[in-house]
Amino acid sequence: MPYGPGRPSRQPPPHAPGEYRWVNKETKERDYIGETNDLARRKGEHERSDKPVDSSTHTFEWKEADPSSTSESRREHERKKIAQHHPPLNQRGGGGGRPSGR
């Protein structure tokens, strides 16, 4: 299991592997779910992109991955969460990025 129990954090994310989601402030729905090897970097990439998610409209929530997790186990978890929640801004079923090697 790449993630322990508990709720995701809304604090500034660390430079560490993990799962993240953008939650719509108005509807409280998960609009986007992702996995990365650097949560802080990925949040900044999203905010600079043309995606309709940023801190004014969405809350960035994250969970740091267990240190023993692998890129593949985190990607599998991402696929399950996308299938479970059907976030409208995810264009694919998850796991499509480059494996991180971490």
Secondary structure, DSSP 8 states (H G I E B T S, - for coil): --S-SS--B-S---SS-EEEEEEETTT--EEEEEEES-HHHHHHHHHHSSSS--TTTEEEEEEE--TT--HHHHHHHHHHHHHHH--TT--SSS--S-----
